[in-house]
Amino acid sequence: MSTSRSERAGRGPGGQRGGGHRIPRARIGEPAVRHRLLLCMIMVAVLALSGRLVWVQGLDASARAQEAIEQRTVTRSIPALRGDIVDRHGTTLASSVQRYDLWVNQMQVDQYLQNSRSAEETGVPAAAAELAPVLGWSVSDTEEALTGDRGFVYLLKNVEPAVRDAALALEIPGIGADPVADRIYPAGSVGGNILGFVGDDGAALAGTELSFDDTLRGTDGKTQYERGAGGQIIPTGKRETTDAVDGSDLVLTIDRDLQWKAQQIVAGAVEDVGGSGGSAVALNARTGEVLALADYPSYDPNDFGAVDDEDRGNRSISKVFEPGSTGKLFTIAAALEEGTAQVDSQYEIPYETSFDGHRIKDARYHEDQRLTLAGVLSNSSNVGTVQISEEMEPQIRHDYLTAFGLGQPTGVGLPGESAGIVHPAEDWTGRTRYTTAFGQGYSVNALQMTSAVGTFANQGVRVDPRVVAGTREDDGSVRPLGEPASTRVVSAETAETVAELMDNNIDEEESGAAVTGYATAGKSGTAQVPGGTYTASFIGFAPADDPEIVVGVFVFGLNSFISGSRAAGPAFSELMAFTLQNQGIAPTGTPGRELENEW
């Protein structure tokens, strides 16, 4: 049998060697292959999606659910009300009242009255017509505010509860309100320089509002709720509220009526002599309680933006000046305490003399005088005071000045205080060595100086002044914020002697500082300010034989020399008389003292 050529070549029927069947080669482009590949890809995708679904719905379900809740949860703050600030008798000087910020979700307003069969108008136009009278707006302005696609827009801020209630009573979808607080000052400008003020955002910016902010501001609360895509609250969603904790009430040592009177008096004193400003201080020397701390010009905390920045502070503690002749009290007290002088010590006083080449003269020309220590103070002699001071080392006099609280903060707890300057004794070179004896060459503030003089009214013990008595408890009692520090500066005997000298300094008939019916101790002062103006003052206490109340009146920016007795003495007399009556302190019946001024 003959064979084919392929068989002879050892190829099988399929053309392959070895004689087996020939297998056709698969091609990707063939329909069957593509179908199988597509099925494989679908199976892989299904498995991946199934795995993810198992992960999301099973293993990771709680985490995903929580994430969704967080995305639709809204948190709003509930502001705490600031505590009230009241005077020593509980009269409100600063208070927070509940107010509301109205807002709208514009995407929901279209739903207004949509289900009503009788409404002639629905949606935004109908809502605007109802809401406009409540807001006090025109219908067109209200419609413009309600139209849009924003989920949150403020309509009107700081509205009274009645306005909020009226707006919400309309039941317009998307209209809501957040509680806020508005700070008001019922007494207006009375005590404005003490109280300070808060900004539109509720932040404390000045006065006791600022320095006692931690006590007053409280702790804000919050409310959380879930809302849908359109901004509506989900009724069945998570809802939590943490109530706000209101701040504590602050009780001042200030008497509102006395503060008002002090502000009126110091304003009149400044205007009478043409000054640029002034301060008046009334305090209890025994307790350190400040009864009045008045400034002129002052301001109304309800409208603090209406005045310049310089008038929003507290001049009584921020403005520093040389005390002038009132500083002679500290030199004489030091001499008495150190035993280098007595009340009847004798001095020959020319109008002008030289100390180590530095010319010192008295304020007014006079013939040579023969004065006792009492006469030196009564005549307010610069020359005589320097003679007294030269019996002590400068360091001793310096230490007494600082012991009286000069050159350091009073501790009153109000912002913006300037401590003044008392230079180290080693820097008292040249003329300063002598001028520091009569109140020049160092600086003080009004409260500081009044407190220092009050040392003589409290048996030689200086008590740090304070304007805050404490916080008011729920039962109306006052919880003190600590006790004021006290420092013995001179002995009770020295303090009593200085009080006698200050009593002798006031001429009951001629001095405008005398107080009818009361023995009064006091001292005037006038000092020149760099730039050419003058500061005049009068500080004293009463009753002189049983002292309790200390008053200081200060007039700044005088264009010419005017004695403290003339510029501030009458205001001192008026304020002291009012304070004594206000505090219920009766005259002791003891007449003023008269000492031997000459020898």
C-alpha positions as CSV (number, residue, x, y, z in Angstrom):
1,M,0.0,0.0,0.0
2,S,1.4,3.3,-0.9
3,T,1.7,6.0,1.8
4,S,1.2,9.7,1.6
5,R,4.0,12.2,1.9
6,S,2.7,13.4,5.3
7,E,2.6,9.9,6.7
8,R,6.1,9.3,5.5
9,A,7.2,12.4,7.3
10,G,5.8,11.0,10.5
11,R,3.1,13.6,10.8
12,G,-0.3,12.7,12.0
13,P,-3.5,13.8,10.3
14,G,-3.5,17.0,12.2
15,G,-0.1,17.9,10.7
16,Q,1.7,17.3,14.0
17,R,4.6,15.1,14.5
18,G,4.2,12.0,16.6
19,G,1.0,10.9,15.0
20,G,-1.5,12.5,17.7
21,H,-4.6,14.6,17.0
22,R,-3.9,18.3,16.3
23,I,-5.4,20.7,19.0
24,P,-6.7,24.1,17.7
25,R,-5.1,27.2,19.3
26,A,-7.4,29.5,21.3
27,R,-7.8,33.1,20.2
28,I,-8.7,36.0,22.6
29,G,-10.7,37.7,20.0
30,E,-13.0,34.8,19.7
31,P,-16.5,35.2,21.2
32,A,-16.3,32.2,23.5
33,V,-13.0,33.4,25.0
34,R,-14.3,36.9,25.6
35,H,-17.4,35.6,27.3
36,R,-15.3,33.5,29.7
37,L,-13.1,36.4,30.6
38,L,-16.0,38.7,31.2
39,L,-17.6,36.1,33.5
40,C,-14.3,35.9,35.4
41,M,-14.1,39.7,35.8
42,I,-17.7,39.9,37.0
43,M,-17.1,37.1,39.5
44,V,-14.1,39.0,40.9
45,A,-16.1,42.2,41.1
46,V,-19.0,40.5,42.8
47,L,-16.6,38.9,45.3
48,A,-15.0,42.2,46.1
49,L,-18.3,44.0,46.5
50,S,-19.6,41.2,48.7
51,G,-16.5,41.4,50.8
52,R,-16.9,45.1,51.2
53,L,-20.6,44.7,52.0
54,V,-19.8,42.2,54.6
55,W,-17.2,44.5,56.1
56,V,-19.4,47.6,56.1
57,Q,-22.6,45.9,57.2
58,G,-21.0,43.4,59.5
59,L,-17.6,44.0,60.8
60,D,-17.5,47.8,60.4
61,A,-21.2,48.6,60.7
62,S,-21.0,50.5,64.0
63,A,-18.1,52.7,62.9
64,R,-19.8,53.6,59.6
65,A,-23.1,54.4,61.4
66,Q,-21.3,56.6,63.9
67,E,-19.6,58.4,61.0
68,A,-23.0,59.1,59.4
69,I,-24.4,60.4,62.6
70,E,-21.5,62.7,63.1
71,Q,-21.9,64.1,59.6
72,R,-25.5,65.0,60.2
73,T,-25.1,66.1,63.9
74,V,-25.1,69.9,64.6
75,T,-23.7,71.4,67.8
76,R,-24.9,74.8,69.1
77,S,-23.5,76.6,72.1
78,I,-25.8,77.7,75.0
79,P,-24.1,80.8,76.4
80,A,-23.9,81.1,80.2
81,L,-25.2,84.4,81.7
82,R,-22.5,86.5,83.3
83,G,-23.0,87.1,87.0
84,D,-24.4,90.4,88.1
85,I,-22.1,93.1,89.6
86,V,-23.8,94.8,92.6
87,D,-22.8,97.5,95.0
88,R,-22.3,97.0,98.8
89,H,-26.1,97.1,99.3
90,G,-27.0,94.7,96.5
91,T,-28.0,97.4,94.0
92,T,-27.4,96.1,90.5
93,L,-24.7,97.9,88.6
94,A,-24.2,95.3,85.8
95,S,-26.5,92.5,84.7
96,S,-27.0,90.0,81.8
97,V,-30.4,89.6,80.2
98,Q,-31.6,86.8,78.0
99,R,-31.7,87.7,74.3
100,Y,-31.9,85.6,71.1
101,D,-30.3,85.5,67.6
102,L,-32.9,84.7,65.0
103,W,-31.8,82.6,62.0
104,V,-33.3,80.9,58.9
105,N,-32.6,77.8,56.8
106,Q,-33.7,79.3,53.4
107,M,-34.2,75.9,51.8
108,Q,-37.1,75.1,54.1
109,V,-39.2,78.3,53.9
110,D,-40.9,77.2,50.7
111,Q,-42.8,74.6,52.7
112,Y,-44.7,77.3,54.5
113,L,-48.5,76.7,54.2
114,Q,-48.0,74.2,51.3
115,N,-50.6,71.9,52.8
116,S,-53.1,74.6,53.5
117,R,-56.2,74.6,51.3
118,S,-57.3,78.1,52.3
119,A,-54.1,80.0,52.0
120,E,-54.1,82.5,49.2
121,E,-50.3,82.7,49.3
122,T,-47.7,80.1,50.4
123,G,-43.9,79.7,50.6
124,V,-41.5,82.6,50.9
125,P,-44.0,85.4,50.0
126,A,-46.5,84.3,52.7
127,A,-43.7,83.8,55.3
128,A,-42.3,87.3,54.5
129,A,-45.7,88.9,54.9
130,E,-46.1,87.3,58.4
131,L,-42.6,87.8,59.6
132,A,-41.9,91.4,58.5
133,P,-44.0,93.1,61.2
134,V,-42.3,90.9,63.9
135,L,-38.8,91.9,62.7
136,G,-39.8,95.5,62.0
137,W,-38.7,95.2,58.4
138,S,-40.4,95.8,55.1
139,V,-42.0,92.8,53.4
140,S,-39.6,93.1,50.4
141,D,-36.5,93.1,52.7
142,T,-37.8,90.1,54.6
143,E,-38.6,88.2,51.4
144,E,-35.1,88.8,50.2
145,A,-33.6,87.5,53.5
146,L,-35.7,84.4,53.3
147,T,-34.9,83.6,49.7
148,G,-31.9,81.4,48.7
149,D,-30.3,78.1,49.1
150,R,-28.3,78.7,52.3
151,G,-28.8,76.3,55.2
152,F,-28.0,79.0,57.9
153,V,-28.4,82.8,57.8
154,Y,-28.8,85.2,60.7
155,L,-31.9,87.3,60.4
156,L,-31.7,89.5,63.4
157,K,-29.4,89.4,66.4
158,N,-29.9,90.2,70.1
159,V,-33.7,90.4,70.1
160,E,-35.8,90.4,73.2
161,P,-37.7,87.2,74.2
162,A,-41.0,88.6,73.1
163,V,-39.7,89.0,69.5
164,R,-38.3,85.5,69.5
165,D,-41.5,84.1,70.8
166,A,-43.6,86.0,68.2
167,A,-41.3,84.8,65.3
168,L,-41.4,81.1,66.4
169,A,-45.1,81.3,67.0
170,L,-45.6,81.7,63.2
171,E,-44.3,78.2,62.7
172,I,-42.4,79.1,59.5
173,P,-40.2,76.1,58.5
174,G,-36.6,76.9,58.8
175,I,-36.9,79.8,61.3
176,G,-35.0,79.2,64.6
177,A,-33.4,81.1,67.5
178,D,-30.2,80.7,69.5
179,P,-30.1,82.1,73.1
180,V,-27.5,84.8,73.7
181,A,-26.9,87.3,76.5
182,D,-26.9,91.1,76.5
183,R,-24.9,93.0,79.1
184,I,-26.6,96.1,80.5
185,Y,-25.6,98.7,83.1
186,P,-28.7,100.1,84.8
187,A,-26.9,103.0,86.5
188,G,-25.4,104.3,83.3
189,S,-22.2,106.1,83.8
190,V,-22.2,105.6,87.6
191,G,-19.1,103.5,88.4
192,G,-18.4,103.0,84.7
193,N,-14.6,103.4,85.2
194,I,-14.8,100.6,87.9
195,L,-17.2,98.3,86.1
196,G,-15.6,98.3,82.7
197,F,-17.5,96.7,79.8
198,V,-17.8,93.7,77.6
199,G,-17.7,93.6,73.8
200,D,-20.4,92.6,71.4
201,D,-19.1,89.1,71.5
202,G,-19.4,89.0,75.3
203,A,-15.6,89.2,75.9
204,A,-14.7,91.2,78.9
205,L,-12.6,94.3,77.9
206,A,-12.1,96.5,81.0
207,G,-12.6,97.1,84.7
208,T,-13.9,94.5,87.1
209,E,-15.6,92.8,84.1
210,L,-12.0,92.0,82.9
211,S,-10.1,91.5,86.1
212,F,-12.8,89.2,87.6
213,D,-13.9,87.6,84.3
214,D,-13.2,84.0,85.6
215,T,-15.7,84.6,88.4
216,L,-18.3,86.4,86.3
217,R,-18.5,84.5,83.0
218,G,-19.7,81.0,84.0
219,T,-19.5,77.9,81.7
220,D,-21.3,77.7,78.4
221,G,-23.5,74.7,77.7
222,K,-24.3,73.0,74.4
223,T,-27.1,71.3,72.5
224,Q,-26.6,68.6,69.8
225,Y,-29.1,67.3,67.3
226,E,-29.3,65.5,64.0
227,R,-30.6,67.2,60.9
228,G,-31.6,66.0,57.4
229,A,-30.2,67.0,54.1
230,G,-32.6,70.0,54.0
231,G,-31.5,71.2,57.4
232,Q,-34.6,70.0,59.2
233,I,-34.3,68.4,62.7
234,I,-34.7,64.7,62.6
235,P,-37.3,64.0,65.3
236,T,-36.1,60.4,66.0
237,G,-32.4,61.4,65.8
238,K,-29.9,61.7,68.6
239,R,-30.5,64.8,70.7
240,E,-28.4,65.9,73.8
241,T,-28.3,69.1,75.8
242,T,-25.7,70.2,78.4
243,D,-27.1,73.1,80.4
244,A,-25.0,76.3,80.9
245,V,-23.7,77.2,84.3
246,D,-24.2,80.9,84.9
247,G,-21.4,83.0,86.4
248,S,-21.2,84.2,90.0
249,D,-22.5,87.6,91.2
250,L,-19.7,90.0,92.2
251,V,-20.3,92.3,95.2
252,L,-18.4,95.6,95.2
253,T,-17.4,97.7,98.2
254,I,-18.7,100.7,96.3
255,D,-21.8,102.5,97.4
256,R,-23.8,103.5,94.2
257,D,-25.3,106.7,95.7
258,L,-21.9,107.8,97.0
259,Q,-20.2,106.9,93.7
260,W,-22.7,109.1,91.8
261,K,-22.1,112.0,94.2
262,A,-18.4,111.7,93.9
263,Q,-18.6,111.8,90.1
264,Q,-20.7,114.9,90.3
265,I,-18.4,116.6,92.7
266,V,-15.1,115.9,90.9
267,A,-16.7,117.0,87.6
268,G,-17.7,120.3,89.2
269,A,-14.2,120.8,90.7
270,V,-12.5,120.2,87.4
271,E,-14.8,122.6,85.5
272,D,-14.6,125.3,88.1
273,V,-10.8,125.7,87.8
274,G,-10.4,124.7,84.1
275,G,-8.6,121.4,84.6
276,S,-8.5,118.6,82.0
277,G,-9.6,115.8,84.3
278,G,-9.9,114.7,87.9
279,S,-10.3,111.8,90.4
280,A,-12.0,111.4,93.7
281,V,-11.5,108.6,96.2
282,A,-13.4,107.8,99.4
283,L,-12.4,104.7,101.4
284,N,-12.7,103.2,104.9
285,A,-9.2,103.4,106.4
286,R,-9.9,100.6,108.8
287,T,-11.1,98.0,106.3
288,G,-9.5,99.2,103.1
289,E,-13.0,99.2,101.4
290,V,-13.2,101.7,98.6
291,L,-16.6,103.4,98.9
292,A,-16.2,105.6,95.8
293,L,-13.6,105.8,93.0
294,A,-14.7,108.5,90.6
295,D,-13.1,109.9,87.5
296,Y,-13.8,112.8,85.2
297,P,-14.4,112.5,82.3
298,S,-16.0,109.1,82.6
299,Y,-18.2,107.1,80.3
300,D,-21.4,105.0,80.1
301,P,-20.6,101.3,79.7
302,N,-23.8,100.8,77.7
303,D,-22.3,103.0,75.0
304,F,-18.5,102.8,75.6
305,G,-17.8,103.4,71.9
306,A,-19.0,107.0,72.2
307,V,-15.9,108.1,74.1
308,D,-12.2,108.2,73.4
309,D,-10.0,105.3,74.5
310,E,-8.3,107.5,77.1
311,D,-11.6,108.1,78.9
312,R,-12.5,104.4,79.2
313,G,-9.8,103.6,81.7
314,N,-9.5,104.5,85.4
315,R,-7.5,107.6,86.1
316,S,-7.6,107.0,89.8
317,I,-5.1,104.1,89.3
318,S,-3.6,104.7,85.9
319,K,-2.6,108.3,86.0
320,V,0.6,109.0,88.0
321,F,1.8,112.4,89.2
322,E,4.1,114.0,91.8
323,P,2.1,114.4,95.0
324,G,3.5,117.8,95.9
325,S,3.1,119.0,99.5
326,T,0.9,116.1,100.7
327,G,4.2,114.2,100.5
328,K,5.5,116.2,103.4
329,L,3.3,114.1,105.7
330,F,5.6,111.1,105.1
331,T,8.8,113.0,105.8
332,I,7.3,114.3,109.1
333,A,6.0,110.9,110.1
334,A,9.4,109.4,109.5
335,A,11.1,112.1,111.6
336,L,8.6,111.5,114.4
337,E,9.0,107.7,114.3
338,E,12.8,107.9,114.1
339,G,12.8,110.4,117.0
340,T,14.7,113.1,115.1
341,A,11.9,115.7,115.6
342,Q,9.0,116.5,117.9
343,V,5.8,118.5,117.4
344,D,7.4,121.5,119.1
345,S,10.8,121.2,117.5
346,Q,12.0,124.7,116.4
347,Y,13.2,125.8,112.9
348,E,14.3,129.1,111.5
349,I,12.8,129.3,108.0
350,P,13.9,131.7,105.3
351,Y,11.9,132.1,102.1
352,E,14.8,130.6,100.2
353,T,18.1,128.9,101.1
354,S,20.8,126.6,99.7
355,F,21.4,123.0,100.5
356,D,24.7,121.8,99.2
357,G,24.5,124.3,96.4
358,H,20.9,123.5,95.5
359,R,18.4,126.4,95.9
360,I,15.2,125.5,97.7
361,K,12.4,128.0,98.2
362,D,8.8,128.1,99.6
363,A,5.8,128.5,97.3
364,R,5.1,132.1,98.4
365,Y,7.5,134.8,99.5
366,H,7.7,135.5,103.3
367,E,10.0,137.1,105.8
368,D,12.2,134.8,107.9
369,Q,10.0,132.7,110.1
370,R,10.5,130.9,113.4
371,L,8.3,127.8,113.1
372,T,7.7,124.7,115.1
373,L,7.4,121.3,113.3
374,A,3.6,121.9,113.5
375,G,4.1,125.3,111.9
376,V,6.3,123.9,109.1
377,L,3.3,121.6,108.1
378,S,0.7,124.3,108.7
379,N,2.6,126.7,106.5
380,S,3.6,123.9,104.0
381,S,7.2,125.1,104.0
382,N,9.5,123.4,101.6
383,V,12.5,124.8,103.3
384,G,11.4,123.7,106.7
385,T,10.6,120.2,105.5
386,V,14.0,119.8,104.0
387,Q,15.6,120.9,107.3
388,I,13.6,118.2,109.0
389,S,14.5,115.6,106.4
390,E,18.2,116.3,106.7
391,E,18.3,114.7,110.1
392,M,17.7,111.3,108.4
393,E,19.6,109.4,105.8
394,P,18.0,109.2,102.3
395,Q,17.7,105.4,102.6
396,I,15.5,105.8,105.8
397,R,13.2,108.2,104.1
398,H,13.0,106.0,101.0
399,D,12.1,102.9,103.1
400,Y,9.2,104.9,104.7
401,L,7.9,105.9,101.3
402,T,7.7,102.3,100.1
403,A,6.3,101.2,103.5
404,F,3.4,103.6,102.9
405,G,2.8,101.7,99.6
406,L,4.2,104.2,97.2
407,G,5.9,102.9,94.1
408,Q,4.1,99.6,94.1
409,P,0.6,98.4,93.1
410,T,-2.2,98.9,95.6
411,G,-3.5,95.4,95.1
412,V,-7.0,96.8,94.3
413,G,-7.5,94.2,91.6
414,L,-8.4,96.6,88.7
415,P,-6.6,96.5,85.3
416,G,-4.4,99.3,84.0
417,E,-2.9,100.3,87.3
418,S,0.4,102.2,87.3
419,A,2.4,101.7,90.5
420,G,4.2,105.0,90.2
421,I,7.9,105.4,90.7
422,V,10.0,105.7,93.8
423,H,13.6,105.6,92.7
424,P,16.3,103.8,94.9
425,A,17.8,106.0,97.5
426,E,21.2,105.8,95.8
427,D,19.7,107.5,92.8
428,W,18.6,110.5,94.9
429,T,21.5,112.6,93.7
430,G,21.7,116.4,93.4
431,R,18.5,118.3,93.9
432,T,16.4,115.1,94.1
433,R,17.8,114.4,97.6
434,Y,15.9,117.4,98.8
435,T,12.8,117.6,96.6
436,T,11.7,114.0,97.7
437,A,11.2,115.5,101.2
438,F,8.3,117.7,100.0
439,G,6.7,115.4,97.4
440,Q,8.7,115.9,94.2
441,G,11.0,113.4,92.5
442,Y,8.7,110.4,92.8
443,S,5.2,109.7,91.4
444,V,2.0,108.1,92.7
445,N,-1.6,107.5,91.7
446,A,-4.7,108.9,93.4
447,L,-5.9,105.7,95.1
448,Q,-2.4,104.9,96.2
449,M,-1.9,108.3,97.8
450,T,-5.3,108.3,99.5
451,S,-4.6,104.9,100.9
452,A,-1.2,106.0,102.2
453,V,-2.6,109.0,104.0
454,G,-5.3,106.7,105.4
455,T,-2.5,105.0,107.4
456,F,-2.6,107.9,109.8
457,A,-6.3,107.3,110.3
458,N,-5.8,103.7,111.2
459,Q,-3.3,103.9,114.0
460,G,-0.3,103.6,111.7
461,V,-1.5,100.5,109.9
462,R,-1.9,100.6,106.1
463,V,-4.6,98.3,104.7
464,D,-4.5,97.5,101.0
465,P,-7.6,99.1,99.3
466,R,-10.1,96.8,97.6
467,V,-13.2,97.4,95.4
468,V,-14.5,93.8,95.5
469,A,-16.1,92.5,98.8
470,G,-16.6,88.9,97.4
471,T,-19.2,86.8,95.6
472,R,-22.9,86.6,96.4
473,E,-24.2,83.3,97.5
474,D,-27.7,81.9,96.7
475,D,-28.9,82.9,100.1
476,G,-27.7,86.5,99.6
477,S,-24.7,86.2,101.8
478,V,-21.3,87.4,100.7
479,R,-18.3,85.0,100.4
480,P,-15.1,87.1,100.7
481,L,-12.4,86.7,98.1
482,G,-9.7,86.7,100.8
483,E,-8.7,89.3,103.4
484,P,-6.7,92.5,102.4
485,A,-3.1,92.6,103.4
486,S,-2.1,95.1,106.1
487,T,1.2,96.7,107.0
488,R,2.3,98.5,110.1
489,V,4.2,101.6,108.9
490,V,4.4,103.7,112.0
491,S,3.4,103.4,115.6
492,A,-0.1,104.3,116.8
493,E,1.4,107.2,118.7
494,T,3.1,108.6,115.6
495,A,-0.1,108.2,113.6
496,E,-2.1,110.1,116.2
497,T,0.5,112.9,116.3
498,V,0.4,113.2,112.5
499,A,-3.4,113.3,112.7
500,E,-3.2,116.2,115.2
501,L,-0.8,118.0,112.9
502,M,-3.2,117.5,109.9
503,D,-6.1,118.7,112.0
504,N,-4.0,121.8,113.0
505,N,-3.3,122.3,109.3
506,I,-7.0,123.1,108.5
507,D,-8.1,126.6,109.3
508,E,-11.8,126.2,110.3
509,E,-12.6,129.7,109.2
510,E,-10.5,130.2,106.1
511,S,-10.0,126.7,104.6
512,G,-12.5,125.6,102.0
513,A,-11.7,122.0,103.1
514,A,-13.3,122.3,106.6
515,V,-16.4,120.1,107.2
516,T,-19.1,121.6,109.3
517,G,-19.7,119.8,112.6
518,Y,-16.6,117.5,112.2
519,A,-13.0,117.9,113.3
520,T,-11.2,117.3,110.1
521,A,-7.5,116.4,109.3
522,G,-6.1,117.1,105.9
523,K,-3.3,118.4,103.7
524,S,-3.2,120.1,100.3
525,G,-0.7,119.6,97.5
526,T,0.2,121.1,94.2
527,A,2.9,119.9,91.8
528,Q,4.1,120.9,88.4
529,V,3.9,118.3,85.6
530,P,6.4,118.1,82.7
531,G,4.9,120.2,79.9
532,G,3.9,123.1,82.2
533,T,0.5,122.0,83.7
534,Y,-0.2,121.4,87.4
535,T,-1.9,118.8,89.5
536,A,-3.7,120.0,92.7
537,S,-5.1,117.8,95.4
538,F,-6.5,117.7,98.9
539,I,-6.5,114.5,101.1
540,G,-7.8,114.1,104.6
541,F,-9.9,112.1,107.0
542,A,-12.7,112.6,109.6
543,P,-13.6,112.7,112.4
544,A,-10.1,113.7,113.2
545,D,-10.2,112.4,116.8
546,D,-11.8,109.1,115.8
547,P,-11.0,108.8,112.1
548,E,-12.6,106.3,109.8
549,I,-13.3,107.9,106.4
550,V,-10.5,109.0,104.1
551,V,-11.2,111.2,101.1
552,G,-8.8,112.4,98.3
553,V,-9.8,114.8,95.5
554,F,-7.4,115.4,92.6
555,V,-7.5,117.9,89.7
556,F,-5.3,117.4,86.7
557,G,-4.2,119.6,83.9
558,L,-4.3,123.0,85.5
559,N,-2.8,125.6,83.2
560,S,-1.4,127.7,86.1
561,F,-0.5,127.2,89.7
562,I,-3.6,126.9,91.9
563,S,-3.2,125.6,95.5
564,G,-4.7,122.3,96.4
565,S,-6.8,124.1,99.1
566,R,-8.4,126.3,96.4
567,A,-8.7,123.8,93.5
568,A,-9.6,120.6,95.5
569,G,-10.4,121.8,99.1
570,P,-14.1,122.7,98.5
571,A,-14.8,119.5,96.6
572,F,-13.0,117.5,99.5
573,S,-15.3,119.2,102.0
574,E,-18.5,118.4,100.1
575,L,-17.5,114.8,99.4
576,M,-16.4,114.2,103.0
577,A,-19.6,115.6,104.4
578,F,-21.7,113.5,102.1
579,T,-19.6,110.3,102.8
580,L,-19.9,110.7,106.6
581,Q,-23.7,111.1,106.3
582,N,-23.9,108.2,103.8
583,Q,-22.0,105.9,106.1
584,G,-23.9,107.0,109.2
585,I,-20.9,108.5,111.0
586,A,-22.0,111.1,113.5
587,P,-19.9,114.1,114.7
588,T,-17.9,113.3,117.9
589,G,-18.4,116.8,119.2
590,T,-14.7,117.3,119.6
591,P,-13.5,120.6,118.2
592,G,-10.5,120.9,115.9
593,R,-7.1,121.2,117.5
594,E,-4.9,124.2,117.5
595,L,-1.1,123.7,118.0
596,E,1.7,126.2,118.5
597,N,3.0,127.0,115.0
598,E,5.6,129.6,116.0
599,W,8.3,130.0,118.7
